[in-house]
Amino acid sequence: MDRQPHTRVTAPGAKATAPGAKAAAPGARVTAQDLDASPLRRRRPAVAGVLTAALVGAAALAGCSSGQSASSVASQAVSAVGKGASAAASAASALASAAGGAGSALASVASGAGSALASAEARASEAVSAASSAVSGVKGGLDAKGDVTVGAVTTGTDNRTQVQLTVTNHGQQSYKYVIQVNFTDESGKVVDATAVTVPELAAGQSVQAAARSNRELSGTVKAEVANAIRY
């Protein structure tokens, strides 16, 4: 009797297993996520593991080449990084401190300059007031600005500014003089003032008199006759 090959009959609607293919393990479930996962995505954990192994191997190799253990090399690397971070923090702190110090120094300089300017202006105002009072204190005097000529401004041996005045009596009788001289800077601002007195001067006569500043003056200084009277 002829033997017929056995044929496995599958249930209606069930997929036949291809010859040579392994059947799925009993109870195993294949999800849509498993089917949709790309090969690259499935390889990422493996790549991460390879990189980690490579880093560990490099550390071990460095340790072996220097006669040190990998953990010792790693510890030294961490220590070096810590020292670098500490140095950077110290540098940043130093820069901040320097910036703060520079700001304080600038503020101090500005404050000092402001105080010096206020002091100079106060002294100039006092000098003008004193010279003006010397002129106004003479009663019955006559205007004599036309009798006074201002010479060149120079600096004396004591570093004070001075100027020579030429006083000529254009009157018909003898007169005494009180002259207010203002010292100004290039902009015309009064920086000092003084009063000069000339003893009795005969009619038609001339005399030299010197006007000197009360203190040292810096920069370009000019002189002018602010007021003059004869009496």
Disulfide bonds with the S-S distance in Angstrom:
none
